[in-house]
Amino acid sequence: MNGTAAYDTVARLWQDHMDTPFPAAQRGAVLPARAGGEGQGIDMVLLDTYTAGCVITWLREGGSLDELNRRILRDCTADLDHVLPLLETPEDHAYYRRLREVAGLIAQERPKP
């Protein structure tokens, strides 16, 4: 996907995501950490927050992330891949699946110089 198409797709998906309420069942939820992951588990609110910070930065910067935010996004993407099969309700799954889709689109884009 070229940069403009990716940006437009991410912007559209992000607006859809922002229009969706955070899943009530995930408030305060901590799911098991992935193998090799850090900490006691994956805090679902923080996963959403960290991913959102990277997405918002990427959109604000015209499709660019610095190396720190790229690393955070890679970690969030790995955590999202890990937790998606663990989610029990369709609403939770849809919310985090869309978050994963947005993160994946950004991660596929080459860093701008």
DRENDREN-319347 format. One record per residue (C-alpha): residue number from 1; residue in three letters; x, y, z. Coordinates in steps of 0.001 Angstrom, whole numbers, plus 500000, padded with zeros to 6 digits. Example, Ala and Ser with C-alpha at 12.3 -4.5 7.8 and 13.67 -1.06 7.14 Angstrom:
# residues 2
1|Ala|512300|495500|507800 $
2|Ser|513670|498940|507140 $
END
This chain:
# residues 113
1|Met|500000|500000|500000 $
2|Asn|501417|503408|499149 $
3|Gly|501843|506077|501814 $
4|Thr|498759|508134|500940 $
5|Ala|496479|505097|500730 $
6|Ala|497845|503745|504020 $
7|Tyr|497401|507103|505722 $
8|Asp|493808|507423|504493 $
9|Thr|492983|503857|505547 $
10|Val|494517|504314|508990 $
11|Ala|492710|507646|509445 $
12|Arg|489362|506051|508522 $
13|Leu|489867|502997|510741 $
14|Trp|491082|505195|513573 $
15|Gln|487950|507334|513397 $
16|Asp|485841|504153|513533 $
17|His|487879|503029|516534 $
18|Met|487453|506348|518321 $
19|Asp|483690|506176|517727 $
20|Thr|483516|502801|519494 $
21|Pro|483254|502726|523288 $
22|Phe|486007|500937|525162 $
23|Pro|484776|497441|526091 $
24|Ala|483543|497510|529686 $
25|Ala|484766|493965|530356 $
26|Gln|488343|495048|529611 $
27|Arg|488469|497864|532165 $
28|Gly|490983|496664|534713 $
29|Ala|491543|493384|532864 $
30|Val|495038|491905|532836 $
31|Leu|495542|488973|530475 $
32|Pro|498451|486521|530648 $
33|Ala|501718|487866|529231 $
34|Arg|503084|486401|526032 $
35|Ala|506122|484159|526214 $
36|Gly|509165|486399|526419 $
37|Gly|506999|489388|527314 $
38|Glu|507733|491664|530242 $
39|Gly|505764|491977|533459 $
40|Gln|503020|489996|535108 $
41|Gly|500486|490302|532313 $
42|Ile|499006|492526|529648 $
43|Asp|496919|495379|531014 $
44|Met|494227|495835|528388 $
45|Val|493686|499538|529100 $
46|Leu|497404|500246|528794 $
47|Leu|497633|498179|525611 $
48|Asp|494904|500340|524117 $
49|Thr|496523|503545|525419 $
50|Tyr|500047|502784|524182 $
51|Thr|498796|501693|520773 $
52|Ala|496587|504782|520551 $
53|Gly|499526|507036|521374 $
54|Cys|501526|505571|518505 $
55|Val|498608|505833|516076 $
56|Ile|497862|509436|517016 $
57|Thr|501543|510354|516716 $
58|Trp|501797|508648|513318 $
59|Leu|498738|510510|512028 $
60|Arg|499895|513846|513480 $
61|Glu|503363|513426|511952 $
62|Gly|501965|512708|508495 $
63|Gly|502735|508995|508547 $
64|Ser|505993|508933|510474 $
65|Leu|507139|507506|513811 $
66|Asp|510467|507839|515571 $
67|Glu|512360|504688|516544 $
68|Leu|511054|504665|520141 $
69|Asn|507435|504766|519006 $
70|Arg|508110|502137|516317 $
71|Arg|509462|499835|519045 $
72|Ile|506435|500515|521265 $
73|Leu|504136|499799|518324 $
74|Arg|505946|496507|517579 $
75|Asp|505514|495438|521205 $
76|Cys|501843|496429|521178 $
77|Thr|501287|494519|517939 $
78|Ala|502849|491394|519441 $
79|Asp|500690|491783|522554 $
80|Leu|497571|492265|520423 $
81|Asp|498389|489106|518460 $
82|His|498718|487286|521773 $
83|Val|495500|488534|523419 $
84|Leu|493106|488374|520473 $
85|Pro|492510|484611|520790 $
86|Leu|491971|485048|524551 $
87|Leu|489100|487540|524244 $
88|Glu|485712|486021|524943 $
89|Thr|483071|488422|523640 $
90|Pro|482522|489515|520033 $
91|Glu|482594|493170|521137 $
92|Asp|485974|492805|522859 $
93|His|487374|490906|519904 $
94|Ala|486115|493454|517341 $
95|Tyr|487538|496381|519332 $
96|Tyr|491005|494891|519694 $
97|Arg|491011|493373|516196 $
98|Arg|490499|496838|514693 $
99|Leu|493244|498216|516960 $
100|Arg|495530|495430|515685 $
101|Glu|494615|496201|512080 $
102|Val|495537|499867|512505 $
103|Ala|498801|498996|514268 $
104|Gly|499657|496475|511559 $
105|Leu|499096|498965|508765 $
106|Ile|501390|501473|510427 $
107|Ala|504031|498835|511179 $
108|Gln|504113|497842|507491 $
109|Glu|504966|501352|506380 $
110|Arg|508621|502149|505862 $
111|Pro|510036|504743|508214 $
112|Lys|510396|508170|506668 $
113|Pro|513877|509681|506755 $
END
